Amino acid sequence: MSIIIDFSLGDHSSPDGWSSFWAAKAAEFPLAFCEAHVPQLLQALGIQDPPEAELLLDWALVDNTTIQGLNAQYRHKNEATDVLSFPIYHSAAEALAAVLATKQPQILLGQVVVSAEWAEANCQLDPRTKDLADPLQAYLVDRFFHGTLHCLGQHHDTDDDYETVITAQNAAIATLFPIPVPTAL
């Protein structure tokens, strides 16, 4: 199994140079690293031997205005947030069953949208990322992995669900970053 991530930079047309800063950050984003390590998220969910297929994820880095609009439209919360996910399937098992049933070599799991502005404002506050050489990149990876878990069917509508998602996320991230991982952000 392989993971293919389509990474895009949203439309940022502010006059203050914000878009050129984020275009440079997007160019530095460790995409190959993420593609190589998303399978650890699957393993953290107990999926040890997925079928031979390419799992596709669409990741977008946007500004607070864009994510606030999406949050208002799809979750009826008119506020910016760190990450939104738009999964195609209800669970990883359902997605993998679709791979087996259709025998398609590729299957889209969904889209993950992360606010770059939110990440920039919070990366120095997160105990897992604040002391790293590049806390912003580590925080972005963490948020994209969190959203990917949603595309794999992990949700946190209750406190117990939240703990399940965070446990799976932390199991994967702890192997990637040499820092202690708390149970919640």
N, C-alpha and C positions, 0 to 999 in steps of 0.2 A: 504494500500500500504506500502511496505517496500523497503528499499534500501539496496543492498548488494554490498559492495565495495571490489574488489580483489586488494589488495595493494601489490606491489612488488618493490624490490630494484633492479635496473638495474645492469649490470655487471661492477663493479668498481674494477679494478685490479691494481691500482697504487701502487708502492712500498713504498710510504710515509705514509702508515697507513690511508689514506683517506677512504678506504672502511670500516675499522672497526669503524671509527667515524660515518659514515653514517649508518652502520648497527645498531649501538646503537640508533641513531636518529630515524631510521625507527621503531625500537622496541618501542620507546617512542611516536610515532605518535598517536594522539587521534582518532583512526579509529572509535571506537564506537560513539564518539561524532559527528564525521562527518556523519556517517550513520543515526544518530538520527536527524540531522539538515538539511540534503539535501532536505527533503520535504519543508522546508521553501523557498528554491530556486523555487520549483514548485509553491508555493503560491505567491511568488513575480512575477511570470509570469502569474498569474491569473488562475492557475489550482488548484481549491479548492477541488474537489472530484475525484481524479484519481481512476481508476478501481483497484480492489483488485488484485494486481500482485506484483511480485518482480522485481524492476528495477535494472539491473546490470550495474556497472561501473567498468572499469579496470583502476586503477591508478598506475602509475609507477614513481618512483623517480630515476633519472639518472644524469649523469655528463654532463658538458658542451660539451664535445666531442660528446657524443651520441646525445644530442638534436640538436647540430649543424648539424650533419649528417642527422638527420630526417628533419630538417628545409630546408637543401639544397635539399634533395630528393623530398619532398612533396610541398614545397613552393618556391623553387628555390631561396632561400636566404641563402647564405653560411656564416651564423653567428649563434652564440648561441642566445637563447631567453629564457624567463622565463617559458613559458608554451605552449604546443601544444596540440590540441584536434583532435581526429579522430572520429567524430560522425557517427553513423550508419544511422540516420534519419536526415531529413532536419529541422524538428521542433518537439517540444514536442507534438504537436497535432498529427503529423504523427506517432510518437512512440506510443502514447496512442491508436490511431486508430489501429495500428498493434496488440496491446495487445487484443483489443476487437475483431478484425477480426480473429485472430488465436486462441484465447482462451488459449494461453500458460500462464502458471503460472509465467514464467520468461521471461524478454526481455532485451537484451544487448543494452545499449544506446551508448556505444563507449568507447574509451580509452583516458585518460588524462595523459600526460607526463610532468613532472615538473623537471627542472634542480635544483638539490640540491646546486650546486656551485653558480648558479645565486641567489638563495634564500639566501644563506649565505652572499653573497656580498651586497645584497640590503635590507635585513630585518632591518638593523639599519638605513637605509635612509628613509624608509616608515614612514610617520607621524602616521599611524594607528597602527604600530607594534613596533616602536623603543623604547617606554617607558614601554613595557610590561615585565613581569617576564621572559618570554621565547619568544622573538620576532621572532626567527627562526620558531618555531612551528606555531605561529599565521600567519606568512607570508606564510608558506607552505599551511596551511588550506585555506588562501585567494586565493592562486594561483590554488589550486585544485578546489575550488568552482568556480573560474573564468572559468577554463577549462570545468567543469561540465555544466555551462551555455551554452557553445558552443555545448556540446553534447545534450542540450535541444533546440537547434535551434537558439540560440542568437549569432549573429555575429556582428562585428564592422568594416565593410568595409568603412563606411563613418563616419564623425564626429557625425551625428545624431544617427547612429546605435551604435556607441561607448557609447554615453550617455545613450541609452536604456539599454545596457548590464551592464554598471557600476551602473545605478540606481537599476536594479534588484539585482545585486550582493550586493550592499551596503544595500539594504532593508533586505536581509537575514543576512548578516554579522553583521549589526548594532545590531541585536537582540542577537547575539552570543558573541560579544566582547563589554565590557563597555567602548568604546573609540569613539571619534568623527570620522566620516568617511567622508573624502573629496570626491568631485565628480570625481576625477581622481587620479591615482597614479602618 
